[in-house]
Amino acid sequence: MQNIMVRKVLSTTIAAIVLLAAGMFSSFPAQANYPNISLSVNGQVTQFTPAPQVVGTYITVPLRGVAESLGGTVYWNASAQTMTAVLGTQNATVEVGNAWAAANGSAVPLSLAPYYSGGRVFVPLTLFSRAFGVQVTWDGVDHIASVVSDGQTRQGGTGAQSVTVPDYANLQAGLQSYLSTRPGQWSVYVQDLSTGQSMGIDPDAAYDAASTIKLPLILYLYEQAAQGKVDLNTKVTYTQADYEQGSGILQAQPVGSQYTLRDLARLAIENSDNVARNMIQDYVGYDNLIAFMQSLGGQVTYQVNGDTYTSAADMAKYLGALLVFRDQNPDLGNEILYYMEHSVYDPSGLPQELPSGVVVAHKMGALNDKWHDVGIVFAGDRPYLITVFSQNGWEDASLQTIADVSRIVYNYQTSLP
């Protein structure tokens, strides 16, 4: 981020220096409502009430609703606390609290025991593949589990409601028309997290990532921590080689100071601290970061004069990877999202013109004539990813354009049935 934005956060910066000196940085759970899990039942995206859940590393679903959506019949024995689902000639019986099922005359081990939630009996989704031979797949970004049966029967199950898939043609046309009147070059990518539907305006164009590169960097650091390869409480020494002007508070601190990797991660996201970014990047290795981005599907990952390039489409992949990471590692994933929700530059960028109370986890970037913002907007029942990149513009006009694009997309998403 450029010095030009520092004037907006002077008081916050002073407070952050005091807290940092006192060693008072700590992590908190994110406040956002994350996307409910949807099921694609034989090609029709469906949401259930109550919604499927992630328990540890397993997806659990309301047995009655899913079985009925596949065309089956369900029987409940209240005294025995057992539920039987029948699909054609196949059947399975489960007992609340028992991690074994009786399926087609055989005992089948379950990933976890069936349990009550919201007045329904929940079972591991894998029961359907083991007992009924249906194909089950999982899209961790969009929180969509796909269930495909040989019979291709599809009907409304208990608590099931079809999800409207966005038709982004009008939204895309409207955004293109608006952006054609704005100074600079623009790229936009939007992905609906309830269905996986996406749209892009020049989404693969290459841009200097500026401070948005700090998002995949911190995600990589936390991935390493989740694997036990990095201890976030490790202290790193600030050297002269780490110094960089621009955004952040560490440039004003004495060389030789030490900070934990966790403190540096928070500063890199919340304050967009350039020194913190350099210290972390030196610690994990730039080549390792690029390899990580490419492993997530990044196509634009090259470097020019020390600056890393990316695209709107690629940055959306890193946001999606963050959601998957958060499901697998809630404590660590929520730390990153909390930092993104509490940027000292707010309400600039994506949240600027959204209604009060809408949670936006985002990371801005600015360098000379380049102004970007990427994030996750938790818009009621229709959360979405949005990345906006620009160049050849100037601060006031570019920030207003980002805010306008964000408002237009939000209004569309929240108007979906």
Steps between C-alpha positions, in 0.01 A plus 500: 500500500624846425584774746201685356264283709693531825328826585175305544635286780732717707318456830461127443869470420601673823275267698643199319855603588404519867337157489792348312749636749295351781477160330119509507421359157266202520273302273121498500239293319357648183153649530372412155222259418665256264327340202259222583570171329283436197439165335483448129256210477515351153592836354263724698665720762299470820519656845367318803349626825679424721809528283765229461793542735876450509602290801877471516593394148161346419183637342180395674150534354138456615432138404129544431534804276777360281345154471164647399668732248649190339151351474522279806270428792598548864367333815565616857479280811483741794528235771812342348642831377557346157432632152476289186536635147387295200610586145368247251623157607764638736462603861698627798412531868686725742472549875561833671834478684612177327791524253382193308219469247315193371506532120353236270551228758858595590657707777661819365733718711417873500748787514316625809186407690161642388379785718211743549517860380210734435252220555657282228721194497835582340724236343834513314440572134721203416221270623323558170796379295559198725138391538339610174788523254442867416791713387598767753742789435586817695577854384658663803505851353129526431397262779314279254484124537383321185294184526429305181297179495475248218124543484532879466180538703459850639220631717454742786613357830400611849653839568638520144476812289644551154760775471473755221811500284591862415473608139787744498447626144316817603735568792804457278355729232415763760847492653666521160286800410585675828873423482518635147426845647769477770868593470752219480502134405281262702459129568229343715424146613192391698410152626175409673582275795158337509520352150853550371376716211754764397554791263801698394592818318849454356572273798828357370673833434832535686541768767770588747350337809615781730391419857245237396799262482495502880184286493656188339819564698322484835288206385821316411654583838191368681488189280856430614392554860206261458743234374727550800783638288482851647437626852312829483650600833852491354668839526659655192756783507440818302807565281595793283430288192134476610449876507251643251315828492127517444224355710545353844650586838817291516695736273510738797629234740871437570687243296575201723152489651339158518141401425316170493383368164143531625548872579659552160210323328249723671695814410537385139123463461343755736759777445626378162848530653772474237778420747291221651441361153873504424588329827246222444596456135867470595405241762288274275687562174371682194538199271296292743226765496485496119486120497215513751304748288549282195384194696172685563455555127669839465583574137651849534781469753806664344716778640618824340748729677420339833121530461281191469220495243160337530149514351145545625423134424810374680437707811149352518662156509706604802188631674329170429800313636473708816141383551607139456787556745259655748277190487795269559672720760234722661723668758774595255263580215289725720810693603569597140137590436488707817803698384333555163178617666687761706712689249610841625407633155132421543253606385690569177463259211252214493314581826482876442143521373355174632240504778626524854546160655590314180818306573771543237830315532726675250854604409573823317802581289633827361814595311538818295207485254382156605206453740364157589274331752422131541274337752211289621166673558270317740173626353227312681411179318706593191865546606745554218863556406590823321831624363545841340828609335589827329786699357560834325261676737535720808406455864167677546349384170630144535383453858156632408484263204586204722227607744248539217580160350471345846160662559366392160605139556364498855162634386481228237602220735252599770219525246533133408215280626 
